[in-house]
Each structure stands twice: as structure tokens, then as C-alpha cells.
Amino acid sequence: MVHQEFLSRAASGPIAPGEVAWQAPSNIALVKYWGKREGQIPTNPSISFTLDACNTRTRLAYAPASPKAKGPVFRVFLDGEPAPGFEPKIRRFLDLALPYLPFLENLSLEIHTENSFPHSSGIASSASGMAALALCLVALEERLDPGADTAQSKRKASFLARLGSGSAARSVDGGLVFWGEHPGIAGSSDLYGIRYPGEVHPVFGTYHDTVLLVDKGQKPVSSTVGHGLMNGHPFASQRFNQARRHLDLLGPALASGDLAAFADLVESEALSLHAMMLTSSPSFILMKPDTLAIIEKIRGYREAGGQPVCFTLDAGANVHVLYPASAAGAVYGFIREALLEHCPGGQHICDRVGAGARRL
């Protein structure tokens, strides 16, 4: 299905060589989406913290393609080196984007990208990578259509990013970002992410995310396959309803700054995500013994000392430790003393809530 509101108004004709560059952040979902319909449409809405330090920087160089070429023609470079392994995914993305950016058909592209974090770190590089590339493509379109509306361009970047990676829809805006249609969230859509429009207590703008790298190995199952296993899952409908209930409960906690309620919901979401994996067919286990040890220690520390710290997980073994800036000194001390022993070499990433993508 072609969505008319995102069709290009850029004038056709010769395009002079040039380049654009954007930096886009990764994000960590608080209420998860797991399962999708055709067209990268989520089976339930989700909400995430936009990160800051974990980001992808992409430079897009463009020039007219050879008249004989059937475009878009492109090459991909990662950290300055050719990266042919990424080409199938980029090809699929560009093919899906082409109806909305038809001028790409006449272009030759060089995509130069680099991440501020290791690919195997458990951070969603596909989210930041696809968002950065989508922003570059929309920036190119703006050069061809100088009268483009800025807000609509941001929506289009999120819309296009979603075609390459669902969670990339949440890597354009900053702060708390909502993706998926929900009757209680004004302006929400399955097609793109929006900045969460509800009331948010200032404490949530200060949150830190320390990512504990328990296991940097290749996951036994890709997220794409994992999403597909929700089709026919015996608990799928209950899970989708649970996520919607959690979103309804999260709103009051975000508005009031209720950190205990926030922690309960975020941790329940993380464990529910992994419960779906454990009970799919075939089933798979992504948590490791050290993942569970970290979870138990975080809960024990919170109960003993009252510090507002909680955990969340993506589809992997690594643990995201979330806490407000007011508790950063005490919590990071606890992380160093009690949790890093569960990470090979003590490896971890320190991040915090960020302001969203920016032009370079």
C-alpha cells in the first residue's frame, strides 16, 4: 500500500552531485513491541527512551547515475571500509523507499556510516542506522523541494526508517517517543513515531542507561525471526493486550514521577518479552546466567537501599540499567562494585536520555 501523504513533491530533473549527513540515536523500549504485520506495522504500540551517546553517523554522497544503470545504484562503507554484507538490507530498504523518493532511481549513492558503539554490544544499531539513512534521504529531498514542511519531513523520515527497521521509527525524535496507533495517545500512528504528547515529570529527562555487556556473541535467532514467531503464538493476543494495558498505566507514572510504578512496569515488560521467546515454537533463550544474576542483584539493591534503579532487556542477554541523575553516584558505584563482575572484562556503555537526531 502506498501512503499518499508521503509521496514526494520534489521536481524531477537533473540533480547536481552533493552530500548530506545526519546523526541518529539508538533507543531503548520501555513498553516493547514484539510481533508485526505486513509493511512493518506493529502488533502493539510501544514507547522508548531516545539515547544520546549510542548513535550512528551517516554521510550520503550522491551523483547522477549512468543512463544505463537501473537505480538507485549504491555502495555502502562502514568505518571507511566497503561493507558488502549490508547491501542486501540496504537494497531492500531503498526499493521500499523508492515510491516515496522516485528521484533516487536516477542517482548513484555512496553511504558512509559509523557507529559510536560496537555492533555486538546489544544496542539497536539497525534502529539508529536506518534512521540516519532515512534522514539523509529526506534531507536530499528537501534540497529538491525547498518549500517542504519541516514537521512533515520529520514524520517522513520516521516513516521511511520504519520500512528498514521497525524500531527505527523511534530514533528520530528525542526524549520519550511513542510508535503505534493507540486511542489514548493523540497523533499516534502505526506509520511513524511521535514525541510522547502526554505530561512527563522532569525526572524522566534525566535518566541514565548503563548497558551491561553480558554477552557480545551472535544471537541464536534474529529479531526478524523472533517477531515472526508471534504469528500463531499461543499467548500472542494476551501479550498484545498486556502491552496496551501497560501503556495506559505508564501514563500516570510518567506524569507524576512515580519511579516505583515506572520500575514495576518497565521490568514486567522486559520479562514479558523474554517470556514470549521462551514459549514460542521453536523456543529460544537469550538470557544468560549472568543476566539473571544482575537482575536479582538490582532488585535486592533497590529493596535494601531504596534507590530508584530498574532494568530492562532487549532481545538479548545484555542488561540496560535505568536510573535518574539524582541517584547516579550511588547507583553507578553499585554497578562498579556488584554488577560489572558479570560482564567479560567489565565491559559496559554509559548513556542517558538524548535530544534526538541532528544534522551534521
FENJO-V428814 format. One record per residue. RES is the residue in three letters. OMEGA is omega in whole degrees, -180 to 180 (999 if undefined). BURIAL is b if it has 24 or more other ideal C-beta (glycine too) atoms within 12 Angstrom, else e. Layout:
BEGIN
res: {RES RES}
omega: {OMEGA OMEGA}
burial: {BURIAL BURIAL}
END
This chain:
BEGIN
res: {MET VAL HIS GLN GLU PHE LEU SER ARG ALA ALA SER GLY PRO ILE ALA PRO GLY GLU VAL ALA TRP GLN ALA PRO SER ASN ILE ALA LEU VAL LYS TYR TRP GLY LYS ARG GLU GLY GLN ILE PRO THR ASN PRO SER ILE SER PHE THR LEU ASP ALA CYS ASN THR ARG THR ARG LEU ALA TYR ALA PRO ALA SER PRO LYS ALA LYS GLY PRO VAL PHE ARG VAL PHE LEU ASP GLY GLU PRO ALA PRO GLY PHE GLU PRO LYS ILE ARG ARG PHE LEU ASP LEU ALA LEU PRO TYR LEU PRO PHE LEU GLU ASN LEU SER LEU GLU ILE HIS THR GLU ASN SER PHE PRO HIS SER SER GLY ILE ALA SER SER ALA SER GLY MET ALA ALA LEU ALA LEU CYS LEU VAL ALA LEU GLU GLU ARG LEU ASP PRO GLY ALA ASP THR ALA GLN SER LYS ARG LYS ALA SER PHE LEU ALA ARG LEU GLY SER GLY SER ALA ALA ARG SER VAL ASP GLY GLY LEU VAL PHE TRP GLY GLU HIS PRO GLY ILE ALA GLY SER SER ASP LEU TYR GLY ILE ARG TYR PRO GLY GLU VAL HIS PRO VAL PHE GLY THR TYR HIS ASP THR VAL LEU LEU VAL ASP LYS GLY GLN LYS PRO VAL SER SER THR VAL GLY HIS GLY LEU MET ASN GLY HIS PRO PHE ALA SER GLN ARG PHE ASN GLN ALA ARG ARG HIS LEU ASP LEU LEU GLY PRO ALA LEU ALA SER GLY ASP LEU ALA ALA PHE ALA ASP LEU VAL GLU SER GLU ALA LEU SER LEU HIS ALA MET MET LEU THR SER SER PRO SER PHE ILE LEU MET LYS PRO ASP THR LEU ALA ILE ILE GLU LYS ILE ARG GLY TYR ARG GLU ALA GLY GLY GLN PRO VAL CYS PHE THR LEU ASP ALA GLY ALA ASN VAL HIS VAL LEU TYR PRO ALA SER ALA ALA GLY ALA VAL TYR GLY PHE ILE ARG GLU ALA LEU LEU GLU HIS CYS PRO GLY GLY GLN HIS ILE CYS ASP ARG VAL GLY ALA GLY ALA ARG ARG LEU}
omega: {177 -179 -169 -175 -178 176 -174 173 -178 -180 176 -180 -178 179 179 178 178 176 175 -179 178 172 180 -178 165 177 176 -178 175 166 -168 163 180 -172 180 177 -179 -179 -180 177 -175 177 172 178 179 177 -175 165 169 178 -174 -174 -179 -175 176 176 -177 175 -179 175 -176 180 178 178 174 180 -179 -176 173 -167 -3 174 -177 169 -178 178 176 -178 176 -178 176 -177 -178 180 180 -171 179 -180 179 177 -180 180 -179 177 178 -179 -172 178 -178 180 -171 179 179 -176 -177 -173 168 -173 166 -177 180 -175 176 180 176 -176 -179 180 -174 -173 -178 174 -174 179 177 179 -179 -178 180 177 180 179 179 179 177 -179 179 176 175 178 179 177 180 180 -174 -179 -177 178 -175 -179 179 178 178 177 -179 178 178 178 -180 180 -180 -180 179 180 -175 -177 177 176 -178 -176 177 179 180 178 177 -177 -176 177 180 -178 -179 -174 -178 -176 -178 177 -178 -176 171 -172 -177 177 176 170 -177 -173 -178 177 -179 176 -177 -178 -176 173 -178 -170 173 173 175 -175 -179 -173 -179 -175 -180 -179 178 178 -180 179 180 177 179 178 179 176 -178 -179 175 175 -177 178 -176 -178 -174 -175 178 180 -180 178 179 -180 179 177 180 177 178 -180 -178 -178 179 179 178 -178 -174 -174 180 -173 177 178 177 -179 -179 -177 -177 179 177 179 -179 -178 176 177 -178 175 178 179 -178 -174 175 179 3 179 176 -178 -180 176 177 177 179 174 -179 179 178 180 -179 -180 178 -180 179 179 -179 -178 -177 -173 177 179 -177 -180 177 -179 163 -178 164 -180 -179 -175 -173 -173 173 180 -174 180 -179 -179 -179 -180 -170 -178 -178 -175 -179 173 176 179 -179 -172 -170 -171 -175 177 179 -179 180 -179 -179 -173 178 179 177 -180 179 179 -176 -172 178 -176 176 179 179 999}
burial: {e e e e e b e b e b e e e e b e e e e b b b b b b b b b b b b b b b b b e e e b b b b b b b b b b b b b b b b b b b b b e b b e e e e e e e b b b b b b b b e e e e b e e b e e b b b e b b e b b b e b b b b b b b b b b b b b b b b b b e b e b b b b b b b b b b b b b b b b b b b b b b b b e e e b e e e e b b b b b b b b b b b b b b b b b b b b b b b b b b b b b b e e b e e b b b b b b b b b e b e b e e b b b b b b b b b b b b b b e e b e e e b e e b b e b b e e b e e b e e b b e b b b e b b e b b b e b b e e e e b e e b b b b b b b b b b b b b b b b e e b e e e e e b b b e b b e b b b e b b e e b b e e e e b b b b b b b b b b b b b b b b b b e e b b e b b b e b b e e b b b e b b e e e b b b b b b b b e b b b b e}
END
